[in-house]
Amino acid sequence: MNPKVLFMLSHALLLCGGLMLSARLASAQEPVTLTFEQPQTAGISGFRAMWDTPLVLDDSGVVEAVDKGEHGKGPRAVWRPEKRDGGAKPGALVFDAQHRSLLVRFPGAARQIAAQMARGYTVSKAEVLLPFRDTELWPEGYMEPSGLSFLGDLWAKNPPQWHAVAWALRKPWVADAQIGPTYNASINGAGYWKQFGAQDEKQDRFPMRFGHVEVSHKNTQGRLDVTPILRDAAFGATPQERLRTFESCGLLVRKWETYDVRYHQGGYEWGVATAGRGILIHTPKLIVTLSPGAKATPLSTANLAVDVPTLAARLQKNKSGGQPTAVMPSAMQIKVLAQKYGFNRPAWMPAWQWQRVSELKALGGFTSLPDTPEAYAAWIDEMLSIMPRRWDGWDGPDKLQTYYLYSAAWPAPVRQAWQDYWAAWLMPEKETKDFAHNQWNVADERGQENAVKYHARTGDWRGNVSFYRYSYTQNMSTMNFNHTAALGALLGGGIIGSRRAMEDGRHGLETCAAANLELVRRQHGGVARPLLFRARSRARRCSPISAPRTRPHDGTKHPGQVGRGTHLVLPPRLRRFIAMLRTHRPRHVFVQQEGTKHIVHTRVAAPSPTSTTQRFSAGCKALGRDRSARHDLAAGAQRPVGAGVGDEHGGREAAAYQMTNSYKQWGEYSATPLWKRNYMGRHYGLASVDLSGMGTVPVMAQWRRDGKTVENMDEVATLLIRPGVNHTNFLQTQNNGIVGQFGGMATLQHKNKMLVLSSPWKKKVSGGRSYPNQKPNHHRPLQFSEEPDVGNLRGWPARHRLSGEGQGRQRITVHDGVSYTGIIPLPSSDLGAQR
C-alpha cells in the first residue's frame, strides 16, 4: 500500500478512536449538584397593622418564649415591629396557614445554573430544603383557645406533623426594610399584588402548588420538590426566562393544614383550630441536581436577575404598579358606615320596644359598627385574630349575624377570613354521607368511623366530622345543638357558596330544629330543655336571622317553634320563669334566666321584669350575655319581630294554672319516666321533679312580695330545697356548672303543696372513713339584690334567717307581703345513723 495512503488511514483511525474515547468520557461524567445556602427571606402578614410593613426574616430573627404552664411552653416568632426595635431587627423564619407567609429566593443561583447548562447539563431535580426548628403553641396575634381548661396539655403532649406547600411567584422582590414585599405589595410603595397576599394566579403567582412536604420533629429536613419551575414551559418559554423568574421572584411558602382534627376531643373542638400556629425553620437551602448529556446551550448570564430598585423607581414614576387591595376606610368613611349600620331604631319598632332594647344595650356586650378609626381598627383586629374552626361554644348565630349585617363595611381580607372560617367548619368538598357523628359516645348506625379512628387510619388532618354538618342537622340532639348547627350549615354555606352545606342546614332547620321542642315536650318533659336558659336563648337568637332566609314555599316552622311554650311557666306579674333545672349554673335560673328574660324584656310593654341596672356578687349582671339587643335588631331590615312572646299576661291578672310532664332524662328513665310539675299562682311559682339524684335546682319556689308587677330582684324572694350531709351545697358549682348533691330527693307535688323526702348517699371521705354525723339539711331562703342580705328577708323567722335549718319538729310559717309559705319538718326514723 502507498505509504502516504497508509499514513492518512492510520491518522483517520486514530482520530475516530479519540472521538469515541471522548464520547465515552463524556457519558461517564457524574451529575452535578449545586447548593445555595444564602437566600433572601421576607415575610408578608395578613394582620391589619402589617398590611403595608416590609419584613426581613432571618435565622437570627427575634423569638420569644411563651409559657402557659400545664398547657405547654415553646417559642413564638416575633414579627411586630414594636418588638423588634421598631423593625431594626429581623423577624424569625416562620409560616402558618392563615396570615403569615414566607417568601424565599436565591440570588446568584440563576447564573451558576446557566453556566452548568452551557456545559451540556440539564436540570434533573430542584429542591428547597426547609430545616425544621420548632412549632408554635401560642402564635403572635391570634386568640388563644376559648377553653384552655378543656384543652389541658393536649397540644403540649402531642406535637404536630404539619406540612409546607409553596407557589412560584410572578413578581420580583427584594428583602429590604424599605422596598421589601408586604401583604399588599411586591415592592412596597411601588408595585402591588393583584390581590393581597399574592393570591392572584394570573398575575401574582403560578397556579401549580408544590408539596405538601412534612416539616416536623419527625421529619426535620423537609425537601420541597420545585423541579417544574426550571423545566416546565408553564413557568417560562425558555430556560433563560424560567431561571430569571425563579431567581427574581422566588417562592411563597405556607403551612398546608388550616386546622388539625388530630386534636379533636369530641363535640366541643377546643384544640382543632391550629391554622395560626406556625412552623419555625432555620435558613432554607436550594439544592439543584444537573445531569450531563444534553446539548450544550449557551445562555446569556447578563439578564438573569431583575434590578428591583430600578424597577421600583420606574413604577413610581409611571404610576403603573397598581394599587393596594387590603385597605382600611378613612375616618370619614367610618363615620358614614357607622351611621348606616349603627344602632338605629328600625322603622317598624314602636317607641316602647326601642326603649327596652336600648336598656339592654346599656348593659354592655352589644356589637355595633364602631364610629372611630381606633375602635374600628380594634374590631378588625379582633376578627382577624380568630382561627378557622375555632370553637367558642354556641356563638355561631352571632358570627353569622355579624357577617350578614356588616360584611359590606369590612375590608376584603376580613370577609375572606370569615369565608375561610366557615369553609373549615363546613368542609364543602365532602358529601353528607361521608361524615360521621362528631361525638365519641354516639354510635353511628351506618358504621362510620369516629374522628379518632379515622385520623389514626388515614392521617388526614381534615377529618370526617363537623359540628355544623351531619352530626346535628341529620340527628336529633338538644335544642342548642340542633338550632346552632342548622343555622351554621345554612347561612355559613351561603357565605361560602356551598350547596351541600346549605342543603344540610335546611334539612336540619326544617326537621331536627323545628321538631326539637315538640320531641322534648313529649319525651323529656315540657320544661326539661326549653328552660335550660342558655340553651333556650341560643335557640331563640337563631330566629331573627333564619326565618327571612328560608325558602318562601317551605312553610318553615322554626321561629314559631322556638317561641312556643315560653309563657307556660311564666307566672302572671311575677315575670319569672319557674322550672326545675338539672344543669347550668344557679345564676341562670335564679337571677339572669339568660335569653328567656331578654325575650320578656324586649317584647312586653309593661314595666321591666328585672332592673337592667342591677349587678350582683361576682360581677353577675341582671341580664345574661347569650341574648342581647342585637339579636332583635338583626331582624329589623327583614321583618318586624313584634311584641308577641310574653304578652299573654301582659296587661291582666290570670287564674292559677299548672303543668305536669313526663321526663325521661335523656334515656335514663325511658321505662319509668319521671314527673316534672310546675304550678303558677297569681303571686308565685312552684316547680319540682319527683325523683332527683342530681340537679342544680331539684325543687324551687319564687314569689313576689307586693301586689304589683315585679320590676327588680329586690321584689322577688326565692326558696331552694336540696339535700345535704353535714352541710348543704346550695349555690357553689363544680367546673361543669352543676351543683354537687350529697343525697337523693323524692318529691310529691300537688298544685301548691309538696312533700319532699331525702336520704344521704353512702359515700366515704378520703381514707375510707364514713361520713360522720350524717343529717339532712334542706331549705334555704335566698335573696338576690345588689346588696344581698339573707337576714333581711321580710317575714322569715329571725332564728332561721342565716342557717335556714328547721329545728326538730318546729313548724315555720312565712308571711311575706302578699305571699305565704309554710314549712313542716318531718322527723325521720332512727335507723342507727351516727348523730
C-alpha angles and dihedrals in degrees: 000000000000107000091224092054091046090053093050092048093049090049091052091050090049090051092050091048090051092051092048091050090049091052091049090051091049093050090049093059115117126235115270122232120203119194123196115194104169107074130164111241130190137167133223120199132202092204108114097237090058102042089111101026119110111220126197113203129202141168087251092052122135117285126174130198119237121196120192096172113229090007092065143265132233148128126304123200113234119218104152109107095224089065093047100058091274091312097310091118121062122248124244121266106259140134133188138182099256122036110352121073129178120223117199134177134166114226113209094020095106094056094051094044091048091051091053092047088054088061093061100273129129130202110260098170139006122188135177111214115215108193110209117235107165145307124250123242098183109027123197117264099013130108116253118238111288092228107046091156089058092043092055113166094330095120094042098050096042110052113201128244101214130170140226125229128184145191130204111243125227100204126070122239141167129214100248134140091228110034099017123126123283137182087272103034144041087204112027112242094000118050123030136200114250087236125018113266093030091276104143109104096203101049110012106038141356116263097234111101119211120214150329098221124168116245107181148110087284096047106033096171107057109191113201112199109220098161096130090065089069098034110031120087088218086078095047138335095242135034089245092054091048092049092049093050093046095050097043100038105027125175140316111218126198139164114264101214113080088184134352123232091193084086093054111134099182126269099356109055101207096155106030097088102088105137093115096050102102135213111238116210141178123238111315121234133207116220116189122184118199125190126208127235102073123119110269107256115190109222126194111239094191097086105035098110134050119234097229099188090053091047090049092053092050094048091049092049094048094036087222100127097096126237139276118275099193100071134159119220118252123253090261092049090051090054090052092047092049091053092049098044102023134108100300130152110254116235092243097052118098120229095252092053092047087054090053092049091047089054090055091049089055089061090069132235091093116143115214132149107278118239101208129067091238095051092042091052091049089051091051092047092052093053093047090052092064113100120219112271093015110165114225099158121251097348095114093109090051092052092045093047091049091052096047093045102042112015092102087061095054132092112255096255090061093053089049091050091056091047089053089048094056094040089058091052099040099041093206093194091067127086116228091243091062095060125095125205110275097222116088094213095053113093114224108221090199090064095245117161116248120241097268096049092044093052093045090054100041107022087220109156091202093065129191102268137081131176090216102045129047100349100070103010094060099030134056117247136144122319096257093050096047097044096043094046094047092050093046093051095043101042097027087052088053090055094054097032096243114160092189094054093046091051090052091049094048091049091050093047095049098042118018099030097038093047096041098091093045092050091046090051092051101039108025107027128276094269101031099104105001089068096046082110102210091047089049093051093046090054093042094052090057092067103076094054099036104050099059092050101052119097112277094229095049096084088218111198098193102109094046092045091054093051094043117112098010091124095049095088098029110107115215114263093356090081092198126122109234115202144135109255125202101182139019130063120300094244090066093065102027101042120359105029083188117222096359092067092045087057091056092043095055098035105047125076091200120094117301115278092220132017110257091207097060124106128184138202119307090023094293110163126213090243124040131234103243095084127027142159093286092066091061095038090053090074094051096095093048110034141338114269090205130192099286111122115071096014095105091098098016100125107016144053116252137201121259117270139177144204132209120188137174115244125200095181092226095309100317090108101029094133097042109024118206123237123243117195133190125182120187121194129179093270106019148028130218126193137177147156116226096229125027129173092160134017145122092229114017093161129010144163131193127183141176119238100208131048095248136085111286114252103173142008094262086074094054128079124196134202120194124187121199135153122247145180114221087331134019123233103217106164110000108111133205122235093278093052097256121127112234116241127205099199148011127271133207119193131188111192128186112180106298096353128079139178112214123193128177140181129193118242119246095248129151132218123229114302094035096277118142122242107274124221096014114196136152117249114187131160130055128177112218132196121192114196139125088275105027115204117170090193091064096061102130115238096011111129110256096232090057100042099099106031100029089210124137117226115227112303097340113140120222124210119186123195107187110172109289093352132079130199129185126192123189115187113218115212115230127222118264103248095170100275116155115261 
